Amino acid sequence: MFPAFLIQILIMLLVAGVLLWGIQHLPIDAAIAGIIRVVIIVVVCIWLIYLLAGMTGASPILRH
């Protein structure tokens, strides 16, 4: 069985992918869609760094 953090990562990446796909199909201006895509990608990257740094204990600030 997968550890819980792998399931959490998979679910978050799936949600981000669905959001990115949905933004592509919305009838909005391309510039606004681009900004939203960048925000989603940045948030996912920050979340992954936070999760991985907290797992390895690399930063005492990020520990719970």
N, C-alpha and C positions, 0 to 999 in steps of 0.2 A: 504494500500500500504506500502511496505517495505521502511524504511528509506534508503537514498542513501548509507550510510556506510555499511549496511548489504549486499546490492547488490554488492558493491565494494569488500567486503570480500569474498562473494560467487564466484565472477568472478576470483579473485586472486587464491583462493583455487582450482577452476576448472582448471585454466591454470597450476598451479603447479602440479596437478594430471596428466594432460595430458603430461607435460614434463617428470615427473617421469616414466610414462608408456612408453613414447617414448624412453627414455634412456634404459629401460629394453630390448627393442626389437632391439636396434642397435647392429650391429656386431662389438663391440669394446671390448677391454680388460676389465675384471671384475674389476680390480683395478681402472682404469680410470672411469668406470661407477659408482663405489662406491664413488669416490671423487666428481663427478658431482652431484650425489644424495645428498650427505652431503651439498654441496654448495647450492643447491636448497632449501633444508629444512632449513638451517640456514638463508638464505635470506628471506624466507617466515616468519620464526619466528621473525626475527628482524623487518620486515615490520608490522606484527601484533602487536608487542609490541609498535612500533612507533605510529601506528594508534590508538590503545586503550589508550595509555598514553596521546596522543594529545586530544582525545575525553573527557577524564575525567579531564583534566587539572592538572594531577599529577606532571608534570614537566614543569616549565616555559620555559625551553630550547627548548622543542619540540613543543611549540605553534607556530602557524603561525602568 
